[in-house]
Amino acid sequence: MQPNEPPEPLNPGDEAPPDAPGVGEDICSACRGTGQVEGQQCTVCGGTGKVLQGIGGG
Ligand SMILES: [Zn+2]
């Protein structure tokens, strides 16, 4: 058995944890997937260039 891993901290742009149902990765609209804004690490996606967004429902 593996010990429980601590959940990854969510970035401000993430709407839900990655293991939540109906959630998918999307390009960060703040940095457009580059991970940087004006030479600084994007604070919305945490520099990943991607955010987690709910894709189910409306
Ligand atoms: Zn970003």
N, CA, C, O and the ligand as a Tripos MOL2 file, in Angstrom:
@<TRIPOS>MOLECULE
protein
  233   231    59     0     0
PROTEIN
NO_CHARGES

@<TRIPOS>ATOM
      1 N           0.8390   -1.2070    0.0000 N.3       1 MET1
      2 CA          0.0000    0.0000    0.0000 C.3       1 MET1
      3 C           0.8670    1.2480    0.0000 C.2       1 MET1
      4 O           1.9480    1.2850    0.5880 O.2       1 MET1
      5 N           0.3690    2.2430   -0.6640 N.am      2 GLN2
      6 CA          1.0900    3.5060   -0.6760 C.3       2 GLN2
      7 C           0.4530    4.4730    0.3200 C.2       2 GLN2
      8 O          -0.7670    4.5080    0.4860 O.2       2 GLN2
      9 N           1.2890    5.2400    0.9630 N.am      3 PRO3
     10 CA          0.7190    6.2600    1.8650 C.3       3 PRO3
     11 C          -0.0250    7.3150    1.0810 C.2       3 PRO3
     12 O           0.2750    7.5840   -0.0830 O.2       3 PRO3
     13 N          -0.9750    7.8910    1.7250 N.am      4 ASN4
     14 CA         -1.7450    8.9370    1.0510 C.3       4 ASN4
     15 C          -0.8440   10.1160    0.7200 C.2       4 ASN4
     16 O          -0.1330   10.6460    1.5740 O.2       4 ASN4
     17 N          -0.8960   10.5080   -0.5410 N.am      5 GLU5
     18 CA         -0.1100   11.6670   -0.9330 C.3       5 GLU5
     19 C          -0.8880   12.9420   -0.6410 C.2       5 GLU5
     20 O          -2.1090   12.9830   -0.7950 O.2       5 GLU5
     21 N          -0.1960   13.9520   -0.2300 N.am      6 PRO6
     22 CA         -0.9150   15.2200    0.0190 C.3       6 PRO6
     23 C          -1.4430   15.7890   -1.2850 C.2       6 PRO6
     24 O          -0.7760   15.7050   -2.3160 O.2       6 PRO6
     25 N          -2.6130   16.3570   -1.2480 N.am      7 PRO7
     26 CA         -3.1960   16.9140   -2.4720 C.3       7 PRO7
     27 C          -2.3740   18.0890   -2.9710 C.2       7 PRO7
     28 O          -1.8310   18.8700   -2.1890 O.2       7 PRO7
     29 N          -2.2970   18.1960   -4.2750 N.am      8 GLU8
     30 CA         -1.5640   19.3200   -4.8420 C.3       8 GLU8
     31 C          -2.3300   20.6140   -4.5710 C.2       8 GLU8
     32 O          -3.5550   20.6630   -4.6820 O.2       8 GLU8
     33 N          -1.6020   21.6330   -4.2230 N.am      9 PRO9
     34 CA         -2.2890   22.9170   -3.9790 C.3       9 PRO9
     35 C          -2.8820   23.4570   -5.2650 C.2       9 PRO9
     36 O          -2.2610   23.4090   -6.3260 O.2       9 PRO9
     37 N          -4.0640   23.9590   -5.1510 N.am     10 LEU10
     38 CA         -4.7280   24.4990   -6.3300 C.3      10 LEU10
     39 C          -4.2080   25.8900   -6.6370 C.2      10 LEU10
     40 O          -3.8800   26.6630   -5.7370 O.2      10 LEU10
     41 N          -4.1400   26.1880   -7.9020 N.am     11 ASN11
     42 CA         -3.7760   27.5270   -8.3180 C.3      11 ASN11
     43 C          -5.0310   28.4000   -8.3010 C.2      11 ASN11
     44 O          -6.1540   27.8990   -8.3660 O.2      11 ASN11
     45 N          -4.8240   29.6880   -8.2150 N.am     12 PRO12
     46 CA         -5.9900   30.5900   -8.1600 C.3      12 PRO12
     47 C          -6.9410   30.4060   -9.3330 C.2      12 PRO12
     48 O          -8.1400   30.6510   -9.2020 O.2      12 PRO12
     49 N          -6.4210   29.9770  -10.4760 N.am     13 GLY13
     50 CA         -7.2670   29.8400  -11.6440 C.3      13 GLY13
     51 C          -7.9890   28.5130  -11.7080 C.2      13 GLY13
     52 O          -8.8300   28.2940  -12.5790 O.2      13 GLY13
     53 N          -7.6610   27.6350  -10.7890 N.am     14 ASP14
     54 CA         -8.3030   26.3290  -10.8080 C.3      14 ASP14
     55 C          -9.6770   26.4100  -10.1650 C.2      14 ASP14
     56 O          -9.8540   27.0010   -9.1000 O.2      14 ASP14
     57 N         -10.6350   25.8070  -10.8340 N.am     15 GLU15
     58 CA        -11.9860   25.8580  -10.3120 C.3      15 GLU15
     59 C         -12.2950   24.6670   -9.4170 C.2      15 GLU15
     60 O         -13.2070   24.7110   -8.5910 O.2      15 GLU15
     61 N         -11.5280   23.6150   -9.5950 N.am     16 ALA16
     62 CA        -11.8130   22.4100   -8.8350 C.3      16 ALA16
     63 C         -10.5710   21.5330   -8.8280 C.2      16 ALA16
     64 O          -9.7020   21.6720   -9.6880 O.2      16 ALA16
     65 N         -10.4880   20.6400   -7.8690 N.am     17 PRO17
     66 CA         -9.3490   19.7200   -7.8470 C.3      17 PRO17
     67 C          -9.3650   18.8190   -9.0710 C.2      17 PRO17
     68 O         -10.4260   18.5360   -9.6290 O.2      17 PRO17
     69 N          -8.1730   18.3630   -9.4910 N.am     18 PRO18
     70 CA         -8.0780   17.5930  -10.7450 C.3      18 PRO18
     71 C          -8.8210   16.2650  -10.6930 C.2      18 PRO18
     72 O          -9.1420   15.6850  -11.7300 O.2      18 PRO18
     73 N          -9.0920   15.7880   -9.4870 N.am     19 ASP19
     74 CA         -9.7790   14.4940   -9.4060 C.3      19 ASP19
     75 C         -11.2840   14.6620   -9.2900 C.2      19 ASP19
     76 O         -12.0150   13.6860   -9.1230 O.2      19 ASP19
     77 N         -11.7420   15.8970   -9.3800 N.am     20 ALA20
     78 CA        -13.1770   16.1190   -9.3060 C.3      20 ALA20
     79 C         -13.8230   15.7120  -10.6260 C.2      20 ALA20
     80 O         -13.2180   15.8530  -11.6880 O.2      20 ALA20
     81 N         -15.0520   15.2080  -10.5540 N.am     21 PRO21
     82 CA        -15.7400   14.7970  -11.7910 C.3      21 PRO21
     83 C         -16.0980   15.9960  -12.6530 C.2      21 PRO21
     84 O         -16.4850   17.0470  -12.1440 O.2      21 PRO21
     85 N         -15.9690   15.8320  -13.9340 N.am     22 GLY22
     86 CA        -16.3660   16.8960  -14.8500 C.3      22 GLY22
     87 C         -15.3990   18.0480  -14.8960 C.2      22 GLY22
     88 O         -15.7630   19.1640  -15.2670 O.2      22 GLY22
     89 N         -14.1560   17.7780  -14.5170 N.am     23 VAL23
     90 CA        -13.1590   18.8460  -14.5230 C.3      23 VAL23
     91 C         -12.0590   18.5020  -15.5170 C.2      23 VAL23
     92 O         -11.5770   17.3710  -15.5670 O.2      23 VAL23
     93 N         -11.6780   19.4860  -16.2940 N.am     24 GLY24
     94 CA        -10.6290   19.2480  -17.2730 C.3      24 GLY24
     95 C          -9.6680   20.4110  -17.3390 C.2      24 GLY24
     96 O          -9.9510   21.5130  -16.8690 O.2      24 GLY24
     97 N          -8.5270   20.1340  -17.9340 N.am     25 GLU25
     98 CA         -7.5380   21.1910  -18.0730 C.3      25 GLU25
     99 C          -7.9020   22.1010  -19.2350 C.2      25 GLU25
    100 O          -8.4200   21.6600  -20.2610 O.2      25 GLU25
    101 N          -7.6190   23.3730  -19.0450 N.am     26 ASP26
    102 CA         -7.8390   24.3290  -20.1200 C.3      26 ASP26
    103 C          -6.6700   25.3050  -20.1290 C.2      26 ASP26
    104 O          -5.9860   25.4930  -19.1240 O.2      26 ASP26
    105 N          -6.4630   25.9080  -21.2670 N.am     27 ILE27
    106 CA         -5.3740   26.8790  -21.3490 C.3      27 ILE27
    107 C          -5.7090   28.0870  -20.4790 C.2      27 ILE27
    108 O          -6.8280   28.5980  -20.4930 O.2      27 ILE27
    109 N          -4.7270   28.5180  -19.7380 N.am     28 CYS28
    110 CA         -4.9170   29.6730  -18.8760 C.3      28 CYS28
    111 C          -5.1600   30.9020  -19.7410 C.2      28 CYS28
    112 O          -4.3910   31.2070  -20.6530 O.2      28 CYS28
    113 N          -6.2440   31.5930  -19.4320 N.am     29 SER29
    114 CA         -6.6000   32.7520  -20.2450 C.3      29 SER29
    115 C          -5.7850   33.9740  -19.8560 C.2      29 SER29
    116 O          -5.7250   34.9540  -20.5980 O.2      29 SER29
    117 N          -5.1610   33.9090  -18.6940 N.am     30 ALA30
    118 CA         -4.3850   35.0630  -18.2370 C.3      30 ALA30
    119 C          -3.0470   35.1310  -18.9640 C.2      30 ALA30
    120 O          -2.5990   36.2100  -19.3540 O.2      30 ALA30
    121 N          -2.4170   33.9860  -19.1430 N.am     31 CYS31
    122 CA         -1.0970   33.9660  -19.7880 C.3      31 CYS31
    123 C          -1.1630   33.2530  -21.1300 C.2      31 CYS31
    124 O          -0.1570   33.1230  -21.8270 O.2      31 CYS31
    125 N          -2.3360   32.8010  -21.4770 N.am     32 ARG32
    126 CA         -2.5530   32.0950  -22.7460 C.3      32 ARG32
    127 C          -1.6390   30.8850  -22.8970 C.2      32 ARG32
    128 O          -1.1470   30.5780  -23.9820 O.2      32 ARG32
    129 N          -1.4360   30.2270  -21.7980 N.am     33 GLY33
    130 CA         -0.7030   28.9670  -21.8600 C.3      33 GLY33
    131 C           0.8020   29.1080  -21.7970 C.2      33 GLY33
    132 O           1.5250   28.1140  -21.8700 O.2      33 GLY33
    133 N           1.2770   30.3250  -21.6640 N.am     34 THR34
    134 CA          2.7260   30.5010  -21.6230 C.3      34 THR34
    135 C           3.2810   30.3340  -20.2170 C.2      34 THR34
    136 O           4.4640   30.0410  -20.0380 O.2      34 THR34
    137 N           2.4310   30.5190  -19.2310 N.am     35 GLY35
    138 CA          2.8900   30.3990  -17.8580 C.3      35 GLY35
    139 C           3.5330   31.6650  -17.3250 C.2      35 GLY35
    140 O           3.9320   31.7390  -16.1620 O.2      35 GLY35
    141 N           3.6260   32.6480  -18.1870 N.am     36 GLN36
    142 CA          4.2280   33.8960  -17.7470 C.3      36 GLN36
    143 C           3.4020   35.0790  -18.2290 C.2      36 GLN36
    144 O           2.8180   35.0500  -19.3120 O.2      36 GLN36
    145 N           3.3670   36.0960  -17.4200 N.am     37 VAL37
    146 CA          2.6960   37.3360  -17.7970 C.3      37 VAL37
    147 C           3.6810   38.4800  -17.6000 C.2      37 VAL37
    148 O           4.1160   38.7600  -16.4830 O.2      37 VAL37
    149 N           4.0110   39.1140  -18.6700 N.am     38 GLU38
    150 CA          4.9390   40.2470  -18.6280 C.3      38 GLU38
    151 C           6.2320   39.8620  -17.9250 C.2      38 GLU38
    152 O           6.7730   40.6300  -17.1280 O.2      38 GLU38
    153 N           6.7120   38.6850  -18.2230 N.am     39 GLY39
    154 CA          7.9900   38.2580  -17.6670 C.3      39 GLY39
    155 C           7.9080   37.7040  -16.2620 C.2      39 GLY39
    156 O           8.9140   37.2740  -15.6970 O.2      39 GLY39
    157 N           6.7110   37.7120  -15.6970 N.am     40 GLN40
    158 CA          6.5420   37.1900  -14.3500 C.3      40 GLN40
    159 C           5.7420   35.8950  -14.4130 C.2      40 GLN40
    160 O           4.9340   35.6900  -15.3190 O.2      40 GLN40
    161 N           5.9790   35.0370  -13.4470 N.am     41 GLN41
    162 CA          5.2050   33.8030  -13.4140 C.3      41 GLN41
    163 C           3.7290   34.1300  -13.2400 C.2      41 GLN41
    164 O           3.3440   34.9240  -12.3820 O.2      41 GLN41
    165 N           2.9300   33.5090  -14.0600 N.am     42 CYS42
    166 CA          1.4990   33.7510  -14.0050 C.3      42 CYS42
    167 C           0.9470   33.2960  -12.6630 C.2      42 CYS42
    168 O           1.1840   32.1710  -12.2240 O.2      42 CYS42
    169 N           0.2080   34.1930  -12.0230 N.am     43 THR43
    170 CA         -0.3110   33.8590  -10.7050 C.3      43 THR43
    171 C          -1.6330   33.1170  -10.7890 C.2      43 THR43
    172 O          -2.0860   32.5200   -9.8120 O.2      43 THR43
    173 N          -2.2420   33.1570  -11.9540 N.am     44 VAL44
    174 CA         -3.5370   32.5010  -12.1020 C.3      44 VAL44
    175 C          -3.3620   30.9920  -12.2000 C.2      44 VAL44
    176 O          -4.0760   30.2280  -11.5500 O.2      44 VAL44
    177 N          -2.4090   30.5750  -13.0150 N.am     45 CYS45
    178 CA         -2.1960   29.1420  -13.2140 C.3      45 CYS45
    179 C          -0.9600   28.6560  -12.4730 C.2      45 CYS45
    180 O          -0.6460   27.4660  -12.4930 O.2      45 CYS45
    181 N          -0.2630   29.5710  -11.8250 N.am     46 GLY46
    182 CA          0.9310   29.1820  -11.0840 C.3      46 GLY46
    183 C           2.0930   28.8630  -12.0030 C.2      46 GLY46
    184 O           3.0390   28.1880  -11.5960 O.2      46 GLY46
    185 N           2.0360   29.3370  -13.2290 N.am     47 GLY47
    186 CA          3.1360   29.1350  -14.1610 C.3      47 GLY47
    187 C           3.0200   27.8530  -14.9640 C.2      47 GLY47
    188 O           3.9270   27.5020  -15.7180 O.2      47 GLY47
    189 N           1.9080   27.1560  -14.8040 N.am     48 THR48
    190 CA          1.7360   25.9050  -15.5420 C.3      48 THR48
    191 C           1.1690   26.1630  -16.9400 C.2      48 THR48
    192 O           1.3160   25.3350  -17.8390 O.2      48 THR48
    193 N           0.5340   27.2960  -17.1110 N.am     49 GLY49
    194 CA         -0.0860   27.6060  -18.3990 C.3      49 GLY49
    195 C          -1.4340   26.9370  -18.5670 C.2      49 GLY49
    196 O          -2.0920   27.0780  -19.5970 O.2      49 GLY49
    197 N          -1.8300   26.2130  -17.5490 N.am     50 LYS50
    198 CA         -3.1040   25.5040  -17.6340 C.3      50 LYS50
    199 C          -3.8940   25.7150  -16.3540 C.2      50 LYS50
    200 O          -3.3290   25.8790  -15.2720 O.2      50 LYS50
    201 N          -5.1850   25.7090  -16.4970 N.am     51 VAL51
    202 CA         -6.0480   25.7980  -15.3320 C.3      51 VAL51
    203 C          -7.0630   24.6670  -15.3920 C.2      51 VAL51
    204 O          -7.3410   24.1140  -16.4560 O.2      51 VAL51
    205 N          -7.5940   24.3440  -14.2580 N.am     52 LEU52
    206 CA         -8.6150   23.3070  -14.2060 C.3      52 LEU52
    207 C          -9.9830   23.9670  -14.1850 C.2      52 LEU52
    208 O         -10.2710   24.8210  -13.3470 O.2      52 LEU52
    209 N         -10.8040   23.5550  -15.1130 N.am     53 GLN53
    210 CA        -12.1220   24.1510  -15.1980 C.3      53 GLN53
    211 C         -13.1770   23.0670  -15.3000 C.2      53 GLN53
    212 O         -12.9560   21.9920  -15.8570 O.2      53 GLN53
    213 N         -14.3170   23.3890  -14.7460 N.am     54 GLY54
    214 CA        -15.4350   22.4630  -14.8570 C.3      54 GLY54
    215 C         -15.9330   22.4330  -16.2890 C.2      54 GLY54
    216 O         -16.1980   23.4780  -16.8840 O.2      54 GLY54
    217 N         -16.0590   21.2410  -16.8380 N.am     55 ILE55
    218 CA        -16.4870   21.1420  -18.2300 C.3      55 ILE55
    219 C         -17.8930   20.5510  -18.3330 C.2      55 ILE55
    220 O         -18.4560   20.4200  -19.4190 O.2      55 ILE55
    221 N         -18.4300   20.2060  -17.1870 N.am     56 GLY56
    222 CA        -19.7690   19.6430  -17.2110 C.3      56 GLY56
    223 C         -20.8110   20.7220  -16.9970 C.2      56 GLY56
    224 O         -20.4980   21.8160  -16.5260 O.2      56 GLY56
    225 N         -22.0250   20.4200  -17.3380 N.am     57 GLY57
    226 CA        -23.1010   21.3580  -17.1100 C.3      57 GLY57
    227 C         -23.0020   22.5870  -17.9920 C.2      57 GLY57
    228 O         -22.7200   22.4870  -19.1860 O.2      57 GLY57
    229 N         -23.2330   23.7360  -17.4030 N.am     58 GLY58
    230 CA        -23.3370   24.9050  -18.1910 C.3      58 GLY58
    231 C         -22.0900   25.7070  -18.3560 C.2      58 GLY58
    232 O         -22.1020   26.7380  -19.0280 O.2      58 GLY58
    233 ZN         -1.4980   31.4740  -16.5160 Zn       59 ZN59
@<TRIPOS>BOND
     1     1     2 1
     2     2     3 1
     3     3     4 2
     4     3     5 am
     5     5     6 1
     6     6     7 1
     7     7     8 2
     8     7     9 am
     9     9    10 1
    10    10    11 1
    11    11    12 2
    12    11    13 am
    13    13    14 1
    14    14    15 1
    15    15    16 2
    16    15    17 am
    17    17    18 1
    18    18    19 1
    19    19    20 2
    20    19    21 am
    21    21    22 1
    22    22    23 1
    23    23    24 2
    24    23    25 am
    25    25    26 1
    26    26    27 1
    27    27    28 2
    28    27    29 am
    29    29    30 1
    30    30    31 1
    31    31    32 2
    32    31    33 am
    33    33    34 1
    34    34    35 1
    35    35    36 2
    36    35    37 am
    37    37    38 1
    38    38    39 1
    39    39    40 2
    40    39    41 am
    41    41    42 1
    42    42    43 1
    43    43    44 2
    44    43    45 am
    45    45    46 1
    46    46    47 1
    47    47    48 2
    48    47    49 am
    49    49    50 1
    50    50    51 1
    51    51    52 2
    52    51    53 am
    53    53    54 1
    54    54    55 1
    55    55    56 2
    56    55    57 am
    57    57    58 1
    58    58    59 1
    59    59    60 2
    60    59    61 am
    61    61    62 1
    62    62    63 1
    63    63    64 2
    64    63    65 am
    65    65    66 1
    66    66    67 1
    67    67    68 2
    68    67    69 am
    69    69    70 1
    70    70    71 1
    71    71    72 2
    72    71    73 am
    73    73    74 1
    74    74    75 1
    75    75    76 2
    76    75    77 am
    77    77    78 1
    78    78    79 1
    79    79    80 2
    80    79    81 am
    81    81    82 1
    82    82    83 1
    83    83    84 2
    84    83    85 am
    85    85    86 1
    86    86    87 1
    87    87    88 2
    88    87    89 am
    89    89    90 1
    90    90    91 1
    91    91    92 2
    92    91    93 am
    93    93    94 1
    94    94    95 1
    95    95    96 2
    96    95    97 am
    97    97    98 1
    98    98    99 1
    99    99   100 2
   100    99   101 am
   101   101   102 1
   102   102   103 1
   103   103   104 2
   104   103   105 am
   105   105   106 1
   106   106   107 1
   107   107   108 2
   108   107   109 am
   109   109   110 1
   110   110   111 1
   111   111   112 2
   112   111   113 am
   113   113   114 1
   114   114   115 1
   115   115   116 2
   116   115   117 am
   117   117   118 1
   118   118   119 1
   119   119   120 2
   120   119   121 am
   121   121   122 1
   122   122   123 1
   123   123   124 2
   124   123   125 am
   125   125   126 1
   126   126   127 1
   127   127   128 2
   128   127   129 am
   129   129   130 1
   130   130   131 1
   131   131   132 2
   132   131   133 am
   133   133   134 1
   134   134   135 1
   135   135   136 2
   136   135   137 am
   137   137   138 1
   138   138   139 1
   139   139   140 2
   140   139   141 am
   141   141   142 1
   142   142   143 1
   143   143   144 2
   144   143   145 am
   145   145   146 1
   146   146   147 1
   147   147   148 2
   148   147   149 am
   149   149   150 1
   150   150   151 1
   151   151   152 2
   152   151   153 am
   153   153   154 1
   154   154   155 1
   155   155   156 2
   156   155   157 am
   157   157   158 1
   158   158   159 1
   159   159   160 2
   160   159   161 am
   161   161   162 1
   162   162   163 1
   163   163   164 2
   164   163   165 am
   165   165   166 1
   166   166   167 1
   167   167   168 2
   168   167   169 am
   169   169   170 1
   170   170   171 1
   171   171   172 2
   172   171   173 am
   173   173   174 1
   174   174   175 1
   175   175   176 2
   176   175   177 am
   177   177   178 1
   178   178   179 1
   179   179   180 2
   180   179   181 am
   181   181   182 1
   182   182   183 1
   183   183   184 2
   184   183   185 am
   185   185   186 1
   186   186   187 1
   187   187   188 2
   188   187   189 am
   189   189   190 1
   190   190   191 1
   191   191   192 2
   192   191   193 am
   193   193   194 1
   194   194   195 1
   195   195   196 2
   196   195   197 am
   197   197   198 1
   198   198   199 1
   199   199   200 2
   200   199   201 am
   201   201   202 1
   202   202   203 1
   203   203   204 2
   204   203   205 am
   205   205   206 1
   206   206   207 1
   207   207   208 2
   208   207   209 am
   209   209   210 1
   210   210   211 1
   211   211   212 2
   212   211   213 am
   213   213   214 1
   214   214   215 1
   215   215   216 2
   216   215   217 am
   217   217   218 1
   218   218   219 1
   219   219   220 2
   220   219   221 am
   221   221   222 1
   222   222   223 1
   223   223   224 2
   224   223   225 am
   225   225   226 1
   226   226   227 1
   227   227   228 2
   228   227   229 am
   229   229   230 1
   230   230   231 1
   231   231   232 2
@<TRIPOS>SUBSTRUCTURE
     1 MET1         2 RESIDUE 1 A MET
     2 GLN2         6 RESIDUE 1 A GLN
     3 PRO3        10 RESIDUE 1 A PRO
     4 ASN4        14 RESIDUE 1 A ASN
     5 GLU5        18 RESIDUE 1 A GLU
     6 PRO6        22 RESIDUE 1 A PRO
     7 PRO7        26 RESIDUE 1 A PRO
     8 GLU8        30 RESIDUE 1 A GLU
     9 PRO9        34 RESIDUE 1 A PRO
    10 LEU10       38 RESIDUE 1 A LEU
    11 ASN11       42 RESIDUE 1 A ASN
    12 PRO12       46 RESIDUE 1 A PRO
    13 GLY13       50 RESIDUE 1 A GLY
    14 ASP14       54 RESIDUE 1 A ASP
    15 GLU15       58 RESIDUE 1 A GLU
    16 ALA16       62 RESIDUE 1 A ALA
    17 PRO17       66 RESIDUE 1 A PRO
    18 PRO18       70 RESIDUE 1 A PRO
    19 ASP19       74 RESIDUE 1 A ASP
    20 ALA20       78 RESIDUE 1 A ALA
    21 PRO21       82 RESIDUE 1 A PRO
    22 GLY22       86 RESIDUE 1 A GLY
    23 VAL23       90 RESIDUE 1 A VAL
    24 GLY24       94 RESIDUE 1 A GLY
    25 GLU25       98 RESIDUE 1 A GLU
    26 ASP26      102 RESIDUE 1 A ASP
    27 ILE27      106 RESIDUE 1 A ILE
    28 CYS28      110 RESIDUE 1 A CYS
    29 SER29      114 RESIDUE 1 A SER
    30 ALA30      118 RESIDUE 1 A ALA
    31 CYS31      122 RESIDUE 1 A CYS
    32 ARG32      126 RESIDUE 1 A ARG
    33 GLY33      130 RESIDUE 1 A GLY
    34 THR34      134 RESIDUE 1 A THR
    35 GLY35      138 RESIDUE 1 A GLY
    36 GLN36      142 RESIDUE 1 A GLN
    37 VAL37      146 RESIDUE 1 A VAL
    38 GLU38      150 RESIDUE 1 A GLU
    39 GLY39      154 RESIDUE 1 A GLY
    40 GLN40      158 RESIDUE 1 A GLN
    41 GLN41      162 RESIDUE 1 A GLN
    42 CYS42      166 RESIDUE 1 A CYS
    43 THR43      170 RESIDUE 1 A THR
    44 VAL44      174 RESIDUE 1 A VAL
    45 CYS45      178 RESIDUE 1 A CYS
    46 GLY46      182 RESIDUE 1 A GLY
    47 GLY47      186 RESIDUE 1 A GLY
    48 THR48      190 RESIDUE 1 A THR
    49 GLY49      194 RESIDUE 1 A GLY
    50 LYS50      198 RESIDUE 1 A LYS
    51 VAL51      202 RESIDUE 1 A VAL
    52 LEU52      206 RESIDUE 1 A LEU
    53 GLN53      210 RESIDUE 1 A GLN
    54 GLY54      214 RESIDUE 1 A GLY
    55 ILE55      218 RESIDUE 1 A ILE
    56 GLY56      222 RESIDUE 1 A GLY
    57 GLY57      226 RESIDUE 1 A GLY
    58 GLY58      230 RESIDUE 1 A GLY
    59 ZN59       233 GROUP 0 **** ****
